[in-house]
């Protein structure tokens, strides 16, 4: 990973708590549970027998490259489709027993659902940002969610509550506001996210990574 030293962000020195958060985020070894961030965003899952599989369409080659590296480090044998003219491509894991518990947690019967009382970990927040996070005008950060959330208020409310449990307050924005997404409009929320996700990964464009 590349980025500014953990003790300095945006030209200012962070306090002890923030330093510890950055060190923890940057030292994190990817694991299957990190894909909960992909499922919170736009990921799709399948559960077949004792195996689970996750796939997601991302909108830029750098996202595909970073996500593929994360999945590889987590031992999930990733594959990616060729990028289309608009840069979109699909990144998928292999069907594996290590993902089955993750997929089961994100299901209610045959329907995708946010687990009750889910609190996103630093690893999950990082994959959420890689999959569908962006910085918009004014410096706010938006975390993209499944387009189905526009018609399913309980799901988007559950995701906002999950972020709040991680100390990150957000508001929902619909398609007219550039969503569907959860928007982190306050400096405090953005700082808390940055503390969790750590330094920008190799390949992230300048200005594309929160913090």
LOMARFI-709779 format. One line per 2 residues: their letters; for each residue x, y, z of N, C-alpha, C, O. Coordinates in pm, whole numbers, plus 50000, padded with zeros to 5 digits. Each point is the difference from the previous one (the first is absolute). Example, Ala and Ser with C-alpha at 12.3 -4.5 7.8 and 13.67 -1.06 7.14 Angstrom:
// residues 2
AS = 51319,49431,50780,49911,50119,50000,50090,50120,50000,50104,49998,50066  49861,50107,49862,50082,50119,50006,49923,50109,50073,50051,50111,50017
***
This chain:
// residues 211
XX = 50083,49882,50000,49917,50118,50000,50088,50124,50000,50110,50002,50054  49834,50102,49883,50074,50124,49997,49914,50109,50061,49879,49984,50013
XX = 50183,50125,50025,49925,50111,50057,50088,50077,50095,50118,49969,50018  49822,50132,50043,50075,50079,50095,50025,49919,50125,49927,49904,50025
XX = 50172,50131,50055,50026,49927,50124,49877,50001,50088,49923,50097,49996  50055,49796,50085,49881,49992,50082,49982,50117,50094,49887,50031,50037
XX = 50220,50036,50002,49987,50107,50099,49964,50134,49940,49974,50096,50074  50025,49914,49792,49973,50129,49938,49900,49980,49888,50020,49915,49913
XX = 49872,50162,50088,49900,49995,49895,49963,50143,49965,49970,50082,50088  50032,49948,49783,49961,50134,49959,50085,50110,50062,49953,50111,50020
XX = 50174,49856,50010,50089,50101,50054,49985,50023,50148,50064,50091,50055  49853,49828,50014,49985,50020,50144,50032,49871,50072,49979,49890,49949
XX = 50071,50126,50171,50036,49884,50080,49876,49951,50075,49924,50078,50057  50059,49789,49941,49884,49942,50064,50028,49970,50146,50115,49988,50042
XX = 49778,50001,50036,50012,49963,50140,50030,49853,50015,50005,49926,49901  50014,50030,50224,50038,49861,50027,49897,49901,49950,50036,49899,49941
XX = 49834,50129,50083,49897,49906,49958,50001,49984,49850,49992,49887,49949  50018,50224,49977,50003,49993,49855,50123,49924,49951,49990,49920,49906
XX = 50124,50102,50156,50120,49928,49960,49979,49850,50016,50034,49922,49911  49910,50038,50201,49977,49858,50023,49904,49943,49898,50019,49888,49953
XX = 49877,50190,50010,49904,49953,49902,50067,49978,49865,49976,49899,49934  50110,50197,50026,50068,49985,49873,50094,49880,50000,50004,49924,49904
XX = 50073,50059,50205,50090,49885,50005,49923,49870,49991,50043,49907,49931  49842,50084,50136,49920,49878,49997,49947,49975,49860,50002,49887,49952
XX = 49950,50219,49981,49944,49984,49866,50107,49956,49902,49978,49910,49919  50138,50153,50086,50104,49969,49903,50067,49865,50025,50061,49944,49910
XX = 49929,50005,50212,50059,49870,50032,49902,49886,49979,50037,49883,50016  49837,50149,49950,49897,49897,49987,50030,49905,49885,50032,50043,49889
XX = 49957,49828,50136,50014,49898,49897,49860,49967,49947,49914,49960,50078  50062,50056,49791,49865,49974,49947,49950,49861,50036,50076,49904,50004
XX = 49794,50087,50021,49935,49875,50036,49862,49995,49938,49947,50104,49960  49993,49776,50030,49868,49989,49935,49895,50093,50057,49917,50052,49925
XX = 50083,49972,50206,49899,50087,50061,50007,50143,49947,49902,50074,50012  50211,49967,49931,50010,50135,49945,49901,50021,49886,49965,50114,49969
XX = 49989,49778,49968,49907,50014,49888,49861,50044,50044,49913,50024,49916  50066,49989,50215,49875,50059,50044,49988,50143,49949,49889,50048,49977
XX = 50222,50020,50005,49997,50134,49942,49957,49999,49855,49931,50091,49955  50108,49806,49971,49956,49985,49861,49851,49975,49995,49929,50056,49916
XX = 50021,49859,50175,49858,49968,50003,49918,50121,50046,49885,50017,49958  50173,50067,50127,49931,50122,50042,49987,50096,49884,49904,50077,49993
XX = 50191,49920,49915,49998,50090,49886,49909,49943,49892,49878,50018,50005  50179,49916,49899,49922,49952,49885,50023,49854,49971,49960,49950,49895
XX = 50104,49980,50197,50037,49862,49975,49880,49906,49994,49898,50021,50066  50117,49874,49854,49901,49894,49991,50064,49871,50053,50120,49980,49988
XX = 49798,49934,50069,50054,49877,50056,49917,49879,49959,49882,50011,49970  50184,49875,50031,49930,49873,49977,50045,49903,50109,50114,50002,50045
XX = 49792,49914,49996,50028,49897,50101,49954,49868,49941,49883,49980,49970  50213,49932,50015,49970,49872,49938,50067,49891,50080,50123,49990,50006
XX = 49794,49926,50057,50056,49895,50084,50077,50063,50114,49945,50081,50075  50180,49882,49938,50082,50055,50107,50093,50110,49956,50093,50034,50072
XX = 49883,50022,49809,50089,50104,49949,49926,50132,49977,49879,50000,49975  50193,50109,50035,49946,50132,49970,50086,50067,49896,50119,49970,49986
XX = 49821,50121,49940,50072,50074,49896,49947,50143,49998,49881,50023,50020  50208,50072,49957,49963,50142,49995,50054,50060,49871,50113,49971,49959
XX = 49806,50112,49976,50044,50072,49881,49945,50142,50005,49899,50026,50066  50168,50064,49865,49956,50139,50001,50047,50069,49872,50109,49971,49949
XX = 49809,50119,50000,50039,50082,49886,50057,50130,50054,49936,50069,50079  50184,49966,49879,50064,50126,50041,50012,50090,49878,49996,49953,49886
XX = 50017,50178,50140,49991,50096,49889,50132,50053,49949,50002,50092,49918  50109,49853,50129,50131,50051,49955,50104,49890,50012,49994,49919,50093
XX = 50102,50077,49815,50104,49897,50005,50079,49998,50131,50036,49893,50048  49991,50226,50010,50079,50000,50124,49926,49927,50110,50063,49932,50081
XX = 49806,50081,49925,49923,49928,50101,50013,49849,49980,50019,49925,50096  49972,50032,49779,50012,49858,49971,50138,49948,50041,50011,49891,50056
XX = 50093,50186,49915,50136,49956,50033,50020,49990,50151,50056,49902,50050  49898,50200,50023,50018,49999,50145,49916,49890,50064,50048,49928,50087
XX = 49827,50058,49869,49914,49897,50058,50053,49860,49969,49995,49911,50085  50055,50069,49795,50058,49870,49965,50118,49968,50090,50016,49885,50043
XX = 50067,50214,49986,50114,49978,50089,49954,49965,50141,50058,49912,50064  49837,50154,49985,49948,49970,50133,49946,49858,50005,50028,49925,50094
XX = 49896,50038,49805,49942,49864,49998,50110,49895,49991,49992,49895,50063  50111,50134,49858,50111,49905,49991,50070,49983,50133,50033,49888,50039
XX = 49989,50223,50032,50066,49994,50130,49915,49926,50102,50052,49942,50095  49815,50060,49885,49909,49929,50090,49982,49854,49961,49924,49928,50065
XX = 50146,50028,49830,49993,49860,49958,49871,49963,49930,49954,49887,50010  49986,50209,49917,49868,49978,49941,50004,49980,49849,49895,50005,49935
XX = 50223,49974,50007,50017,49963,49859,49916,50088,49908,49908,49950,49935  50120,50180,50057,49915,50092,49925,50013,49986,49849,50101,49952,49948
XX = 49795,50093,49984,50001,50009,49854,49934,50132,49963,49915,50050,50075  50122,50006,49812,49939,50126,49956,49975,49995,49851,50077,49942,49924
XX = 49814,50120,50035,49968,50007,49858,50080,50114,49937,50056,50085,50069  49946,49916,49798,50064,50110,49929,49916,50126,50020,49877,49994,50002
XX = 50190,50119,50011,49929,50127,50017,49932,50041,49870,50055,49983,49892  49824,50070,50122,49928,50051,49885,50047,50139,49963,50089,50054,50066
XX = 49853,50006,49830,50040,50135,49959,49984,50104,50111,50071,50100,50002  49836,49876,50091,49978,50094,50109,50085,49968,50123,49987,50065,50104
XX = 50100,49834,49884,50088,49964,50111,49940,49902,50098,50069,49955,50092  49804,50010,49891,49934,49910,50095,50041,49855,49974,50017,49958,49886
XX = 49998,49968,50222,50029,49858,49988,49953,49928,50126,49970,50063,50101  50025,49806,49891,49953,49918,50112,50118,49931,50066,50086,49942,49932
XX = 49918,50063,50200,50101,49929,50078,49928,49895,50082,49900,50030,50066  50149,49847,49930,49934,49890,50069,50099,49918,50080,50118,49993,49967
XX = 49832,49944,50138,50079,49902,50073,49969,49862,49943,49906,49983,49922  50174,49922,50116,49963,49861,49972,49890,49959,50099,49980,50066,50102
XX = 49950,49827,49867,49905,49942,50096,50082,49924,50103,50072,49906,49967  49917,50134,50159,50087,49943,50103,49927,49986,50132,49910,50077,50031
XX = 50131,49824,50047,49938,49979,50131,50029,50115,50096,49921,50025,50091  50190,50045,49889,50036,50108,50092,49905,50119,49990,49991,50081,50093
XX = 49939,49931,49795,49905,50110,49983,49857,49963,50039,49915,50088,50014  50059,49785,50004,49863,49958,50032,49946,50068,50125,49886,50047,49997
XX = 50189,49961,50113,49946,50068,50119,49971,50148,49976,49903,50054,50054  50179,50011,49864,49978,50142,49969,49870,50017,49921,49918,50085,50033
XX = 50065,49833,49864,49880,50009,49917,49875,49969,50083,49898,50066,49984  50110,49834,50102,49883,49966,50083,49962,50117,50090,49881,50028,50018
XX = 50219,50041,50039,49968,50114,50087,49926,50108,49924,49920,50074,50058  50106,49937,49812,49940,50107,49919,49877,49952,49924,49968,50052,49892
XX = 49965,49850,50165,49878,49950,49936,49889,49984,50102,50024,49969,50117  49857,50054,49837,49881,49966,50078,49916,49915,49907,49926,50052,49917
XX = 50084,49817,50099,49943,49909,49902,50081,50008,49872,50122,49983,50001  49808,50043,49886,50070,50012,49872,50030,50144,49964,50050,50029,49891
XX = 49919,50064,50201,50014,50143,49971,50120,50059,50073,50026,49967,50116  50049,50120,49814,50113,50069,50063,49948,50095,50107,49903,50071,49978
XX = 50163,49929,50138,49958,50086,50111,50119,50036,50087,50092,49919,50017  49907,50201,50037,50106,50044,50090,49984,49925,50132,49891,49999,50057
XX = 50215,49938,49994,49990,49927,50127,49956,50092,50114,50040,50116,50007  49879,49831,50082,49956,50078,50115,50120,50042,50084,50088,49919,50029
XX = 49915,50209,50009,50105,50054,50086,50139,49991,49939,50100,49996,50073  49908,50000,49795,50131,49996,49934,50074,50131,50022,49944,50109,49984
XX = 50183,49880,50054,50090,50115,50011,50116,49975,49904,50077,49906,50022  49939,50175,49875,50107,49975,49903,50139,50013,50063,50029,50095,50071
XX = 50054,49808,49900,50139,50002,50046,50082,50092,49910,49951,50048,49898  50174,49976,50140,50088,50081,49917,50019,49935,49862,50002,50069,49898
XX = 50011,49798,50100,50016,49930,49873,49878,50012,49912,50012,50017,49879  49868,49974,50181,49876,50013,49924,49983,50142,49947,49956,50019,49887
XX = 50077,50080,50195,49991,50139,49954,50096,50025,49884,49967,50072,49905  50150,49867,50102,50098,50019,49892,49948,49941,49869,50012,50064,49895
XX = 49929,49816,50109,49949,49943,49875,49878,50075,49951,49975,50005,49879  49947,50052,50212,49885,50081,49959,50048,50122,49922,49945,50033,49895
XX = 50158,50033,50157,50055,50117,49930,50061,49959,49866,49980,50068,49900  50095,49823,50098,50060,49953,49874,49890,49971,49898,50014,50034,49883
XX = 49879,49903,50161,49894,49960,49909,49918,50118,49950,49972,50010,49881  49989,50080,50210,49902,50101,49961,50011,50131,50076,49901,50072,50012
XX = 50216,49961,50039,50017,50126,50071,50061,50106,49909,50085,49971,49917  49869,50152,50100,50057,50109,49921,49987,50132,50076,49921,50013,50093
XX = 50159,50082,49865,49999,50133,50059,49928,50093,49903,50031,50002,49881  49873,50074,50170,49920,50088,49915,50034,50146,50029,50082,50030,50087
XX = 49853,50058,49839,50025,50143,50017,49981,50041,50146,49906,49958,50067  50185,50125,49981,49993,50045,50137,50074,49910,50097,50009,50030,50119
XX = 50045,49858,49830,50079,49911,50085,49923,49891,50070,50059,49919,50071  49808,50078,49911,49921,49894,50063,50035,49865,49938,50039,49993,49883
XX = 49947,49901,50195,50024,49865,49952,49865,49930,49987,49916,50011,50089  50064,49917,49801,49879,49920,49985,50040,49854,49984,50096,49968,49929
XX = 49829,49946,50137,50019,49856,49990,49881,49943,49924,49888,50000,50051  50136,49953,49829,49892,49949,49917,49935,49877,50060,50066,49919,50066
XX = 49804,50068,49911,49925,49883,50045,49924,49943,49881,49989,50064,49895  49959,49817,50123,49925,49933,49894,49885,50088,49954,49931,50062,50081
XX = 50049,49943,49788,49891,50082,49947,49865,49958,50056,49907,50081,50004  50081,49794,50039,49874,49953,50057,49965,50071,50129,49884,49998,50043
XX = 50215,50064,50021,49974,50071,50126,49908,50119,49979,49938,50047,50095  50053,50002,49782,49911,50113,49972,49854,49962,50028,49920,50083,50042
XX = 50047,49790,49933,49864,49954,50025,49988,49923,50132,49892,49954,50036  50217,50032,50034,50000,49918,50121,50059,50080,50116,50117,49984,50035
XX = 49800,50101,50023,50046,50089,50106,50061,49927,50118,50099,50049,50055  49848,49834,49989,50061,49932,50115,50146,49962,49977,50080,50004,50094
XX = 49956,49960,49783,50140,49963,49974,50091,50120,50013,50105,49991,50064  49858,50120,49876,50087,50116,50008,50005,50054,50143,50104,50051,50043
XX = 49785,49938,50030,50001,50043,50139,50092,49911,50082,50072,50048,50088  49927,49821,49885,50086,49906,50072,50147,50029,49973,50083,49988,50090
XX = 49951,50049,49786,50139,50033,49967,50043,50129,50070,50112,50009,50049  49800,50089,49956,50033,50125,50070,50019,49975,50148,50090,50057,50062
XX = 49827,49857,49996,50014,49966,50142,50130,49925,50026,50065,50020,50103  49973,49894,49802,50126,49926,50015,50118,50097,50000,50092,49986,50082
XX = 49907,50111,49828,50106,50100,49999,50003,50078,50130,50106,50031,50053  49776,50002,49997,49993,50076,50125,50061,49922,50115,50063,50059,50088
XX = 49919,49809,49913,50062,49919,50106,50151,50002,49991,50069,49978,50100  49983,50050,49781,50145,50013,49982,50046,50143,50023,50117,50033,49978
XX = 49791,50054,50067,50035,50139,50028,49998,50089,49878,50061,50106,50000  49868,49851,49894,49997,50074,49874,49855,50036,49966,49922,49914,49962
XX = 50044,50213,50052,49864,50044,49971,49986,50028,49850,50092,50051,49936  49791,49915,50010,49978,50018,49857,49855,50037,49974,49913,49984,50085
XX = 50063,50065,49794,49864,50025,49954,49982,49935,49864,50095,49989,49922  49783,49968,50051,49973,49934,49873,49978,50103,49890,49931,50100,50021
XX = 50127,49875,49861,49973,50081,49882,49952,49907,49888,50059,49895,49976  49835,50146,49957,49943,49921,49893,50065,50028,49866,50097,50075,49993
XX = 49850,49867,49901,50060,50017,49866,50011,50145,49956,50096,50036,49931  49808,50049,50107,50008,50140,49959,50118,50073,50065,50048,50101,49949
XX = 49998,49847,50163,50114,50061,50068,50130,49929,49973,50100,50025,50068  49901,49885,49833,50121,49926,49965,50008,49863,50062,50100,49931,49985
XX = 49793,50026,50086,49996,49869,50064,49944,49894,49907,50002,50015,49878  49948,49879,50180,49979,49980,50144,50132,49981,50076,50088,49925,49959
XX = 49921,50147,50151,50124,49997,50079,49974,50055,50139,49898,50064,50025  50196,49909,50063,50000,50060,50132,50109,50107,50001,50116,49971,49968
XX = 49847,50150,50068,50090,50114,49990,50056,50037,50137,49926,50015,50097  50206,49998,49909,50068,50043,50121,50033,50147,49983,50102,50036,49942
XX = 49809,50049,50109,50014,50142,49975,50080,50076,50104,50042,50113,49974  49980,49828,50143,50071,50073,50105,50147,49961,50003,50038,49889,49962
XX = 50044,50204,50083,50144,49973,50012,50025,49887,50098,50091,49919,49980  49829,50074,50125,50019,49895,50100,49976,49862,49940,50077,49908,50026
XX = 49817,50078,49895,49969,49871,49939,50110,49960,49901,50040,49884,49995  50006,50212,49928,50105,49970,49902,50130,49963,50069,50072,49911,49955
XX = 49959,50158,50154,50122,49968,50075,49993,49860,50058,50098,49925,49996  49787,50039,50058,49983,49867,50057,50014,49891,49893,50061,49896,50024
XX = 49883,50130,49857,50016,49904,49891,50147,49987,49963,50051,49888,49986  50017,50225,49999,50141,49998,49960,50085,49925,50102,50093,49929,49962
XX = 49876,50088,50166,50075,49929,50104,49985,49849,49984,50093,49925,50030  49791,50031,49924,49975,49856,49986,50061,49941,49874,50051,49888,50004
XX = 49943,50184,49885,50040,49938,49874,50149,50014,49971,50052,49930,49913  50017,50158,50158,50145,50009,49983,50042,50072,49873,49921,50072,49939
XX = 50203,49909,50023,50059,50070,49886,49944,49951,49868,49950,49888,49990  50060,50196,49910,49952,49964,49867,50078,49880,49945,50121,49993,50017
XX = 49810,49914,49918,50070,49885,49941,50073,50040,49873,49967,50101,49937  50131,49821,50025,50068,50021,49873,49895,49997,49888,49913,49913,49998
XX = 50096,50181,49912,49910,50003,49886,49883,50094,50015,49935,50033,49901  50035,50012,50221,49890,50095,50019,50040,50135,49943,50107,50051,50032
XX = 49810,50009,49885,50035,50130,49941,50011,50109,50107,49940,49990,50107  50135,50111,49863,50013,50114,50089,49862,50061,50027,49924,50026,49907
XX = 50045,49996,50219,49874,50060,50036,49881,49907,50004,49888,50044,50021  50136,49825,49960,49889,49904,49999,49983,49929,50132,49902,49927,50019
XX = 50192,50092,50074,49997,49924,50126,49972,50091,50118,50071,50099,50020  49826,49871,50060,49969,50084,50117,50118,50012,50095,50071,49903,50027
X = 49950,50217,50024,50108,50024,50092,50125,50054,49936,50099,50024,50069
***
